[in-house]
């Protein structure tokens, strides 16, 4: 019997309010039930009371679970919306950094960037051997190059690095520009 009382004690501690509500409503339901009700005849008075109280308890627990579920869904939506808003702000800040970087390029390099964006990053071929100074677009880590030789002489093909191209493309699609100017 002590194990049963311990189980009741733990149950009452964790679910005190639903237990009290179910016992009160079960008692009320028992009191308004007619004496000749078929369930009272099949079950004893105690079992009928426990059945009604148990059903009410399950219903109350379901309502509590439903409320918690709605609350958690609402909270996760708020968090997701806040994260999306933060991501948009961060993305805008990253685009502004990109624009600052593009503004530092020479006008010729900006034209190359526009050509890359409009041609969907198709290679630009430059004939002959050229050396570009440090800080120029075609000599940066944002450009991949491949040198070759054919019947017309030596050439170098340039394409933009993938992430850099995607950032420029997105900037161009969203704002119609790849720099501030």
N, C-alpha and C positions, 0 to 999 in steps of 0.2 A: 504494500500500500504506500510505503514511503516513496517508491519510484514514481508512482502515479501522482502523488502530491508534488514531487519535485518537477515533474513535467508540467503540471498545471501552474506551478509557481513561475517557471521560466516562460511559459506561454502567456501568462497574464502580464508579466513584466514587459515582454516585447510587443504584445498586442492588447494592451489594457483597454484602450478606448473602443476599438472594434468589438472586443469581448463584452464590455459593459453594454454597448449599444445593442448587440445581438441578444444578450440575455434579457434586456428590458423589452425590446420589440418581440422577442420570442414569448415572454411572459404575457404581453398584451395580446398577441395572437392566440395564445393558449386560452386566455380568459374569454375572448370573443368567439371561440370555436364552440359550436353546439355540442351538447353532451352525447348526442347520438351520431356524431360524425364518424364516418366509416374508418378513418385512420385511427381515431381514438379506440375503436373497437378492435382493430387489427393489432395496433401497438398499445403499449401501456401509456398512461399519462406521462410518465417520466421520459420514455423514449420519444413520444410525440413532441414534448417540449424540447428535448435535445435535438431532434431532427429539424424542427422549425428554427431554433436558435442557430444551429450549424449552417443551415441554408442562408439565413440572414447574415451570419458572420462571413460566409464566402462571398455574398453579394457586396457587403461593406468592404471586404478586402479587395474585391475586383474594382470597386469605385476608387479606392485609395491607389491601387496600381495604375488605373487609368489616369488619374489626376497626376501622379508622379511621371508617368510616361509623357503626357501632354506637356508638363513642365520641362522635362528633359529635352523634348523635341524643340520646344520654344527656345530654351537656352542654347542648344546646339545651333539653331538657326541664327540666333543673335551673335554667337561666336563666329559662325561661318561668315555672316555679313560683315562683322568687324574685321575679320581676316581678309576678306575680299577688298574692303575699303583700304586697309593697310597695304595690301598688295598693289592696288591701283596707285596709291600715293608713292610707294617705293618704285613702282614701274615708271611713273612720271619723273621721279628724281633721277632714275637711271637714264632715261631718255635725255634729260637735261645735261647730264654728264656727257653722254654721247654727243649731243649737239655742241657742247663746249669743245670737245675733242675735235670734231669735224671743223669747227670754226677756226681752229689753229692751223689746219692744212692750207696749202697754197690753193689759189683758184683752180689751177690745172688738176690738182688732186681731187678737189670737190667735184669737178666735171667727170673725172674717172668714177667717183662714187655714184654720181647720178646715172652714168652709163651702166654701171654694174646693176643698180637697182632696177632701171627700166628694162634691161635685157635679161633679168632674172638670173644674174650672176654668171652670164656666159663669159668665157675667157676673153680677155683683151690681149691681142697679140701685138707686140712691139718688135720691129725688126732692128737688127744691129745690136751691138753691145753698148749698154748704157749703164752708167753708175749713178745711183741716186744717193743724195745726202741723207744723213741720219735725220729722222723726223719727217721724211717724205712718206706718203702713203705706200708707194710701191716698194719701199724698203722697211716696212713695219711688220710686226707680228700678226697684223690683221689681214695680211695678204699672203696667199700661197703662190709660189712661182715655179715654173718649169721651163728650163732652158732646152733648146733643141737646135737642130741644124737641118736644113733641107736644100733643094736646088737653088733657092733664092738667097741663101745665106743663113746666118744665125738669127734666131728669134728667141723671145721670152714670152711665155703666156702667164697671165696673172688672173687669179680669181680671189674673191674675198673669202676669208675664213667664215665658216658656217654661222656661228653665233653672232659675229659682227654683221654679216649680211642680213640675218633674220631681224636683228635690232633695227638696222637701217630700213629694211623693207616695212616693218611694222610702223616705224616712225613716219615713213612716207605714206602708208595707207591710212593711218589715223589722223595725221596732221598735215599731210601734203608737203612735207619738208623733211630734210635730213640734217638741217642745221638751223641755227637761229636766224641767219641772214639769207 
